[in-house]
Amino acid sequence: MNGMKRPHPSPLDRRSGIPLYRQIQQRLLEQIQSGELRQGEPLPSIQRIAALMGVSQMTVRQAVKSLCDLGVIYSRQGKGTFISGIKMERDFRQVLSFTEEMKVRGATPHSEVLSFQIQMPNQETREALGLGDKDKVFCLRRVRYADSLPMGVETSCLPVHLCPNLMETYDPATSLYEELAEQYGIQVTVTDEVIEVGKASAEEARLLQIVPKSPIFLFTRVSYLENGMPAEHVKSSYQGDRYRVVNRLMRAKRELAISS
């Protein structure tokens, strides 16, 4: 069926500051996520979406292109555009930086720096990194992009004593893990990561260009060096409709009891 099953109940918000094509993108993603638009089905025509949303076909084409870039939909020449349901994967079987992860997925990573400063850590960070009351941290807050699409907001904290010249040597728009390895010989080898599900705050929605209260993944990570020393505490908010989490679980073998 090449038509939207029903119009979205709420109109586009033309005064929100979020571009109309981003709002259309979000509506289509919600329909894909809910199963209203199913994997393998054709996407409704650009003309039909434009008529239902009350926008130009050019605006809809922008939204469709962004979904194609994301991998959520794909085009077949002469046949139309179809739902793929593909998302970026967060693979918990490997320790990868965001930059490494996006390159593995075939996407081009980019970061927008919101702040980079030395500060006193909050209680959660102090406990996670095993710091004393007077120890300070580098705090780096960034919006992480894949192929120019905002994927998440990430705040990373590292002990100042671990890499004291970081403010002078590091370009915060580039890979932090590469900087730590090349300038300080620091290799992150193990991470503990906790995943929760939440809703985007007004600020997160603005930075991620989504509707407030949209579903998001909340990641909390502590990274460790080979000697077991905690090196990084990270709090991240990633779009729920652009990510999926994969893992491999193994069941322990049970020894059979042998009766004598």
TAPELIN-V729277 format. One line per field, one symbol per residue. ss: DSSP state (2 for helix, 1 for strand, 0 for the rest). phi: phi as a letter, one per 20 degrees, with the letter a starting at -180 (. if undefined). Layout:
ss: ???
phi: ???
This chain:
ss: 00000000000000000002222222222222220000000100022222222000222222222222220011110001111000011110000002222222000011111111111100222222200000011111111111001111111111122200022220000002222222220001111111111110022222220000001111111111100001111111111000111100000000000000
phi: .eaffafffdffeedenegfffffgfffffffffnfdegneffgfgffffffemcfffffffffffffffnfcbddgndpdcedmfcfddeeececfgffffffendeebcdeeabbebfffffffffemeefdfdcecddbeddclmdfdadcddccffffbfdgfeddefedffffffffecmededccdcddcdbcffffffffelcfgmffceddccddcefenffdbccdccdffedccddbcdceffdfffdee
